[in-house]
């Protein structure tokens, strides 16, 4: 078992996981605008609590997206800075796959559609299947209008994510469904470890967010049109 640090701030929840040979320690708190100020202090606190030094880390994992623009940049920058300073590699984790892993831990099974609220009336969604060892991507993360996603996924075997609540009417009845996460940090730690075991490390210079869209907010005219 390696020593791995994993960070994700792609949603309103900031998640940190520390994987060690003894156990995986996790921390979660409100993210959003607070993540940029809180992430590094919480990392240091988690390391201190576990009695682990930065020098012992073998890699730093980060949630690469898709998700909130500022949050993605925060996790990426902190992971990259730590990895550069330590001379260690990074591990990129699909932030939507975190939701699938968390849902599987809650009993969702091995075939999960993830639908996360992307704001501006849209949804980040992806389809994953677990083969007993790792997740396979059946439909890569993409941006959907709610009605388009409902037409595309048909009757999913299971679905998870915040969009199930936010766009319940447009998506229609979905069962079984896991709209709430149990522990994003625990899922993050599990995916970071799996990525390490598959040898998916990369140079710190390659720690880049995945943006599915390049638009941060609606214009005034667009907001008025949707009102």
C-alpha positions in Angstrom: 0.0 0.0 0.0 1.4 3.4 -1.0 1.1 6.8 0.7 -1.2 8.9 -1.5 -2.8 12.2 -1.1 -6.0 12.9 -3.1 -7.9 16.2 -3.5 -11.2 17.1 -5.2 -13.1 20.5 -5.2 -15.1 20.1 -8.4 -18.4 20.4 -6.5 -19.7 22.3 -3.5 -18.0 19.7 -1.3 -14.3 19.8 -0.8 -12.9 16.3 -0.4 -9.5 15.2 0.8 -8.3 11.6 1.2 -5.0 10.3 2.6 -4.2 6.7 1.7 -1.6 4.9 3.9 -0.6 1.3 4.5 -2.6 1.5 7.7 -5.8 3.1 6.6 -7.5 5.7 4.5 -8.3 9.0 6.3 -10.8 11.4 4.8 -11.9 14.9 5.3 -14.9 16.7 3.8 -16.2 20.3 4.2 -18.0 23.0 2.3 -16.1 23.8 -0.9 -17.0 26.3 -3.5 -15.4 29.7 -3.0 -13.9 28.5 0.3 -11.9 25.7 -1.3 -9.0 27.9 -2.5 -8.4 29.2 1.1 -9.1 26.0 3.0 -7.7 23.2 0.9 -4.0 23.4 1.7 -4.5 24.0 5.5 -6.9 21.0 5.7 -4.3 18.9 3.8 -1.7 19.8 6.3 -4.0 19.1 9.2 -4.9 15.6 7.8 -1.2 14.8 7.3 -0.4 15.9 10.9 -3.3 13.9 12.3 -2.1 10.7 10.5 1.6 11.4 11.5 2.6 11.4 7.8 5.0 13.9 6.3 4.8 15.3 2.8 8.1 13.6 2.0 6.4 10.2 2.5 3.8 10.8 -0.2 4.4 8.8 -3.4 1.9 10.6 -5.5 -0.8 13.3 -5.4 -4.2 12.7 -7.0 -6.7 15.3 -8.0 -10.2 15.4 -9.3 -9.7 16.6 -12.9 -13.3 17.3 -13.7 -15.8 18.0 -15.1 -17.1 20.4 -12.5 -17.0 23.9 -11.2 -14.3 25.9 -13.0 -12.8 27.6 -9.9 -12.9 24.3 -7.9 -11.2 22.4 -10.6 -8.4 24.9 -10.9 -7.9 24.9 -7.1 -7.5 21.2 -6.7 -5.3 21.0 -9.8 -3.0 23.9 -8.7 -2.6 22.5 -5.1 -1.9 19.0 -6.4 0.5 20.3 -9.0 2.4 22.6 -6.6 2.8 19.8 -4.0 3.9 17.3 -6.7 6.4 19.7 -8.2 7.8 20.5 -4.8 8.2 16.9 -3.8 9.4 15.7 -7.1 6.5 13.2 -7.2 3.9 12.3 -9.9 0.2 13.1 -10.0 -2.8 10.9 -10.6 -5.8 12.3 -12.5 -9.2 11.1 -11.2 -12.5 11.5 -13.2 -14.7 13.6 -10.9 -17.9 12.1 -12.2 -16.5 8.6 -11.6 -16.3 9.6 -7.9 -20.1 9.8 -7.9 -20.3 6.3 -9.5 -17.9 4.9 -6.9 -19.7 6.4 -4.0 -23.1 5.1 -5.4 -21.6 1.6 -5.7 -20.5 1.8 -2.1 -24.2 2.6 -1.2 -25.4 -0.5 -3.2 -26.0 0.9 -6.7 -24.4 -2.1 -8.4 -21.8 -2.1 -11.2 -23.7 -0.2 -13.9 -24.2 3.5 -13.1 -25.2 6.6 -14.9 -23.9 9.8 -13.2 -25.8 13.1 -13.6 -24.5 16.2 -11.8 -26.0 19.6 -11.9 -23.8 21.8 -14.1 -25.8 24.9 -13.5 -27.2 27.1 -16.3 -29.9 24.5 -16.9 -27.5 21.8 -17.9 -26.1 18.5 -16.6 -22.7 16.8 -16.6 -23.3 13.1 -17.2 -21.4 9.9 -17.9 -22.1 6.2 -17.9 -19.8 3.7 -16.1 -19.6 0.0 -15.6 -17.5 -1.8 -13.0 -15.9 -5.0 -14.2 -14.9 -6.2 -10.7 -11.5 -4.6 -10.8 -12.0 -1.1 -12.2 -14.5 1.2 -13.8 -15.0 1.2 -17.6 -16.3 4.3 -19.3 -19.3 3.5 -21.5 -20.4 7.1 -22.2 -17.6 9.7 -21.6 -18.4 12.8 -19.5 -20.4 15.2 -21.6 -22.8 18.2 -21.2 -26.5 17.6 -21.7 -29.7 19.5 -21.6 -32.0 17.6 -19.2 -34.4 16.5 -21.9 -31.6 15.4 -24.1 -30.1 13.2 -21.3 -33.5 11.7 -20.5 -33.8 10.7 -24.2 -30.2 9.4 -24.4 -30.0 7.2 -21.3 -33.4 5.6 -21.7 -33.9 3.5 -18.5 -30.6 3.5 -16.6 -29.9 0.4 -14.5 -29.0 2.9 -11.7 -28.3 6.6 -11.5 -26.5 8.9 -9.1 -25.8 12.6 -8.7 -27.3 16.0 -7.8 -29.1 16.5 -11.1 -31.5 13.7 -10.2 -33.0 16.1 -7.6 -32.4 19.4 -9.4 -33.9 18.2 -12.7 -36.3 15.5 -11.5 -39.2 16.7 -13.6 -37.2 16.8 -16.9 -35.4 13.5 -16.3 -38.5 11.7 -15.2 -38.7 8.8 -12.8 -35.3 7.1 -12.3 -35.0 4.1 -10.0 -32.9 3.0 -8.3 -31.4 6.4 -7.7 -28.7 7.8 -5.4 -29.0 11.6 -5.5 -26.9 12.1 -2.4 -23.3 11.2 -1.8 -22.3 9.2 1.3 -18.6 10.1 1.2 -16.9 11.7 -1.9 -13.6 11.6 0.0 -13.8 7.9 0.5 -14.6 7.3 -3.1 -11.8 9.6 -4.1 -9.3 7.6 -2.0 -10.5 4.4 -3.6 -10.1 5.7 -7.1 -6.7 7.2 -6.4 -5.5 3.9 -5.1 -6.9 2.0 -8.1 -5.2 4.5 -10.5 -1.9 4.0 -8.6 -2.2 0.2 -8.8 -2.8 0.5 -12.6 0.3 2.6 -13.0 -1.5 5.7 -14.2 0.9 8.3 -12.8 1.9 11.3 -14.9 4.3 14.1 -14.6 3.2 17.0 -12.4 3.3 19.3 -15.5 0.4 17.2 -16.9 -1.9 18.0 -14.0 -4.6 19.8 -16.0 -8.3 20.2 -15.4 -10.9 18.7 -17.9 -13.3 21.4 -19.0 -16.4 20.2 -21.0 -17.6 23.7 -21.6 -15.9 27.1 -21.8 -18.8 29.2 -20.5 -19.0 30.2 -16.9 -22.3 32.0 -16.7 -25.3 33.1 -18.7 -25.6 36.5 -20.1 -28.3 38.9 -18.9 -30.3 38.3 -22.0 -30.1 34.5 -21.6 -31.2 34.7 -18.0 -34.2 36.8 -18.9 -35.1 34.4 -21.8 -35.1 31.5 -19.3 -37.0 33.3 -16.6 
